[in-house]
C-alpha cells in the first residue's frame, strides 16, 4: 500500500494522503471518488457502500476527493464550501474510511481524458483496486466525458467491481451540494439540515475581535474566522458549538454589526451560555438552530444591549422547550 501510494505521489506530486492510523499490510483498496462537499445524505450513501464492499473484498476503504472545488478552478470564484477540509476529514473517518487521498484539482487534471485518468491513477504496480464507489451522476475527465457507465465498463474490463450508488432524494429531487448550499443561503436551515442528515455547521478558528461585546455590551463573544463557508442570511440564531469534542448551547450573530462597527465587514460572533473556558486559537464548529431575528441597526448601544438580553432569553427558552 505504501509503495503504491509513493508511486502515485511521484506521478502526481499534488496528491496528499492523510493517514489516520497504520493500515493493514495489504495493497487491496476499495475507493470512493468525488468532491464530497457537504458530505450530505447522498455522499453518506456512497460511503456506506464503500465500507460494505471493502469488508466483502477484504480491502482498505479509501476516500479519494478533489480540492479545491473543480468549479473554483474552471469557473472562478466557484461556490463557497459547505464543509471545510477538517470537517470533511472528521466526517469521512467517522463513516469508517481508513484512508483519505486528496487530489489537487488543476486545469491539467481537468484536461485529462477519462480513460487516461483511470489508467494513470489506478493501474499502479503494487496496488490492487477491488472496487470503485461513485454516485450515479458522477462525471469526470475532459469535458465531463466520463460517467458512471464509462467507469463501470472500464472497471469490469480490469477486474474491478463497480458500485454505482443511486442518488438520494429529498422533496422529490436529488440531493446535491448545490441544493444544500442554496437552502443555507436562503435561510432554510431546516431543509439544509434534512439533506445533510445533521444540523448545518460552520467551522473556524476563534480569533481576537475588537472586544466591544465583552467590554461595552456585557455579552462576551468568540469571533470565528472561517475559510469561505456558506453563510446563512444575516441575523441572530440559536446555536450549539462543539468545543474540544463537547457541545455547548449559545447564540450566534452573523452580519456587519452596523450599530457598533463601521468597517462593513461581516462577522460571525458566538456567545456560549454558562461556559467559562479559553476559546482563542481553538477550532470549533457552530451548529445553526432557530432563526431569532434579522440584523438591524439600533439607535444606540443601550438599545442593542437590551435587544441582546431579549434574544438570549428567546434562545434559552427555545433550548428548554426543544429539550436540547
C-alpha positions in Angstrom: 0.0 0.0 0.0 2.7 2.5 0.9 4.8 1.6 -2.2 1.7 2.2 -4.4 0.9 5.5 -2.7 4.5 6.5 -3.1 4.4 5.8 -6.8 1.2 7.7 -7.1 2.7 10.7 -5.3 5.7 10.6 -7.7 3.4 10.6 -10.7 1.1 13.3 -9.3 3.0 15.4 -6.7 -0.2 17.2 -5.9 -1.6 14.2 -4.2 -1.7 14.5 -0.4 -2.6 11.5 1.7 -3.9 11.9 5.2 -3.3 8.8 7.4 -5.4 8.2 10.4 -3.8 5.0 11.6 -1.4 2.4 10.5 -3.0 0.5 7.6 -3.1 -3.3 7.4 -0.2 -4.6 5.3 -2.3 -5.1 2.2 -2.3 -3.5 -1.2 -6.0 -4.1 -1.7 -8.2 -1.0 -1.6 -11.8 -0.1 -2.3 -12.1 3.5 -3.4 -14.9 6.1 -3.2 -14.4 9.1 -5.5 -15.9 12.5 -5.6 -15.7 16.1 -4.4 -17.9 15.3 -1.4 -18.6 19.0 -0.4 -21.1 18.8 2.4 -20.9 15.0 2.9 -24.7 15.1 2.6 -27.0 12.1 2.6 -26.1 11.2 -1.0 -22.4 11.2 -0.1 -23.1 9.2 3.0 -24.9 6.5 0.9 -21.7 6.2 -1.2 -19.5 6.0 2.0 -21.8 3.2 3.4 -21.4 1.3 0.1 -17.6 1.8 0.3 -17.4 0.3 3.8 -19.6 -2.6 2.8 -17.7 -3.5 -0.3 -14.4 -3.1 1.4 -15.5 -5.6 4.0 -16.7 -8.0 1.4 -13.5 -7.8 -0.6 -11.1 -7.7 2.4 -9.9 -4.2 1.2 -8.9 -1.0 2.9 -11.7 1.6 2.4 -10.2 4.7 0.8 -11.8 8.1 0.0 -10.3 9.9 -3.0 -11.5 13.5 -3.1 -10.6 16.6 -5.0 -9.6 20.0 -3.7 -10.1 22.9 -4.5 -13.7 22.5 -5.7 -13.5 21.9 -9.5 -15.7 24.9 -10.2 -13.3 27.1 -8.3 -10.6 26.1 -10.9 -12.7 26.0 -14.0 -15.3 28.8 -13.3 -13.8 31.1 -10.6 -14.5 32.1 -8.0 -16.5 28.9 -7.6 -19.0 28.2 -4.9 -18.4 28.7 -1.1 -17.8 25.5 0.8 -20.3 23.6 2.8 -17.6 21.7 4.7 -14.0 22.9 5.1 -11.3 20.3 5.0 -11.0 19.5 8.8 -14.8 18.9 9.0 -14.7 16.7 5.9 -11.9 14.6 7.2 -13.8 14.1 10.5 -16.9 13.0 8.7 -15.0 10.7 6.3 -13.2 8.9 9.1 -16.4 8.7 11.3 -18.0 6.9 8.4 -15.4 4.1 8.6 -12.9 5.2 5.9 -9.4 4.3 6.8 -7.5 6.5 4.4 -8.1 9.8 2.7 -6.3 10.7 -0.6 -6.9 14.3 -1.5 -6.0 15.2 -5.1 -5.4 18.8 -6.1 -7.7 19.7 -8.9 -6.0 21.6 -11.6 -6.7 22.6 -15.2 -4.2 20.0 -16.3 -6.1 17.3 -14.4 -9.4 18.6 -15.9 -7.9 18.2 -19.4 -7.1 14.6 -18.8 -9.3 12.1 -20.7 -11.5 9.8 -18.6 -9.5 6.7 -19.6 -6.1 8.3 -19.0 -7.2 9.5 -15.6 -8.2 6.0 -14.6 -5.2 4.4 -16.1 -2.7 6.8 -14.5 -4.3 6.8 -11.1 -5.3 3.2 -10.6 -3.2 0.9 -12.9 -0.3 1.2 -10.5 2.3 -1.5 -9.7 1.7 -2.9 -6.3 -1.9 -1.5 -5.9 -5.0 -3.7 -6.4 -8.2 -1.7 -6.6 -11.0 -4.1 -5.8 -13.9 -1.7 -6.2 -15.0 1.8 -7.1 -17.9 3.5 -5.4 -19.4 6.6 -7.0 -22.8 8.3 -7.3 -24.8 7.5 -10.4 -24.5 11.1 -11.5 -20.7 11.4 -11.1 -18.8 12.9 -14.1 -15.1 13.1 -14.6 -12.4 13.7 -17.2 -12.1 16.2 -20.0 -15.4 17.9 -20.7 -17.0 15.6 -18.1 -16.7 12.9 -20.8 -16.6 10.1 -18.2 -19.7 9.0 -16.3 -20.8 6.1 -14.2 -21.4 3.9 -17.2 -18.0 4.6 -18.6 -16.4 3.8 -15.2 -18.4 0.6 -14.9 -17.3 -0.7 -18.3 -13.6 0.2 -17.6 -13.7 -1.3 -14.1 -15.2 -4.6 -15.3 -12.6 -4.8 -18.1 -9.9 -4.5 -15.5 -11.4 -6.9 -13.0 -12.7 -4.2 -10.6 -16.1 -4.2 -9.1 -18.1 -1.0 -9.9 -20.5 0.1 -7.2 -22.8 2.8 -8.7 -24.9 4.3 -5.9 -28.3 5.8 -6.8 -28.9 9.5 -5.9 -30.7 10.0 -2.6 -33.8 12.2 -2.9 -35.4 14.8 -0.7 -38.6 16.5 -1.6 -38.8 14.6 -4.9 -35.5 15.8 -6.1 -31.9 14.5 -6.0 -29.9 15.8 -3.0 -26.9 17.8 -4.2 -24.3 20.1 -2.7 -25.8 22.9 -4.9 -29.3 22.3 -3.4 -27.9 22.3 0.2 -25.9 25.5 -0.5 -28.9 27.2 -1.9 -31.1 26.2 1.2 -28.5 27.6 3.6 -28.1 30.9 1.6 -31.9 31.2 1.6 -32.1 30.7 5.3 -34.0 27.4 5.0 -31.8 25.7 7.6 -34.3 23.0 8.3 -34.3 21.9 4.7 -30.5 22.1 4.5 -30.1 20.1 7.7 -32.6 17.5 6.4 -30.4 17.0 3.2 -27.2 16.9 5.3 -28.5 14.5 7.9 -27.2 16.8 10.6 -27.5 20.5 11.6 -25.7 22.9 9.3 -22.5 24.0 10.9 -19.7 26.4 10.3 -16.2 25.5 11.4 -13.4 28.0 12.1 -10.8 29.3 14.5 -11.6 31.7 17.3 -9.5 34.9 16.9 -9.4 38.1 18.9 -12.0 40.7 17.9 -12.5 44.3 18.9 -13.6 43.3 22.4 -16.7 45.5 22.2 -19.2 42.7 23.1 -17.3 42.0 26.3 -16.5 45.5 27.4 -19.5 47.5 26.3 -22.4 45.1 25.7 -21.8 42.8 28.7 -22.0 39.8 26.3 -18.6 38.2 25.7 -18.4 36.6 22.2 -16.0 34.4 20.3 -15.1 35.9 16.9 -15.0 32.9 14.5 -12.8 33.1 11.4 -13.8 30.5 8.8 -12.4 29.6 5.3 -15.1 30.8 3.0 -18.0 28.6 4.0 -21.6 29.2 3.0 -23.3 31.5 5.4 -27.0 31.8 6.2 -28.7 35.3 5.9 -27.5 37.9 8.3 -29.2 37.8 11.7 -29.3 36.1 15.1 -29.6 32.3 15.6 -29.8 29.8 18.3 -26.6 27.7 18.2 -24.7 24.8 19.6 -20.9 24.9 19.4 -18.6 21.9 19.5 -15.6 22.8 21.6 -13.0 20.1 22.4 -15.5 17.4 21.4 -18.3 18.7 23.7 -21.5 20.6 22.6 -22.5 23.8 24.3 -25.6 25.9 23.8 -25.5 29.5 22.9 -26.4 32.2 20.4 -24.6 33.3 17.2 -24.7 36.5 15.2 -23.9 36.8 11.5 -23.7 40.2 9.9 -21.9 43.5 9.8 -22.9 44.7 13.3 -23.9 48.2 11.9 -24.6 49.6 15.4 -21.1 49.2 16.7 -18.9 48.7 13.6 -18.1 51.0 10.7 -15.9 48.8 8.5 -18.9 46.9 7.0 -17.0 43.6 7.4 -19.2 40.5 8.0 -18.5 38.9 11.3 -19.6 35.6 13.0 -19.8 36.1 16.7 -20.7 33.3 19.2 -21.9 33.7 22.8 -22.0 30.5 24.8 -24.3 30.1 27.8 -22.8 29.0 31.1 -19.4 28.3 29.7 -16.2 29.7 31.1 -13.2 28.5 29.1 -10.5 30.0 26.9 -11.5 29.7 23.2 -8.9 31.8 21.5 -7.0 29.7 18.9 -9.4 26.8 19.1 -11.0 25.2 16.1 -14.7 25.0 16.8 -17.9 24.1 15.0 -21.1 26.2 15.3 -24.4 24.4 14.5 -27.2 26.7 13.5 -30.6 26.3 15.0 -33.7 28.5 15.3 -33.6 31.9 13.5 -34.3 34.6 16.0 -34.3 37.9 14.1 -32.6 39.7 11.2 -29.6 42.0 11.6 -30.7 45.6 12.1 -29.1 49.0 13.1 -30.2 50.2 16.6 -30.4 53.8 17.7 -27.6 53.3 20.3 -25.6 50.7 22.2 -28.1 50.7 25.0 -30.9 49.6 22.7 -28.7 46.9 21.2 -27.8 45.7 24.7 -31.4 45.4 25.7 -32.2 43.5 22.5 -29.3 41.1 23.1 -30.8 40.3 26.5 -34.2 39.6 24.9 -32.5 37.4 22.2 -30.7 35.4 24.8 -34.0 34.8 26.7 -35.7 33.7 23.5 -32.9 31.2 22.7 -32.7 29.8 26.2 -36.4 29.2 26.1 -36.2 27.5 22.7 -33.5 25.2 24.0 -35.6 24.4 27.1 -38.7 23.6 25.1 -36.8 21.7 22.4 -35.1 19.6 25.0 -31.6 20.4 23.8 
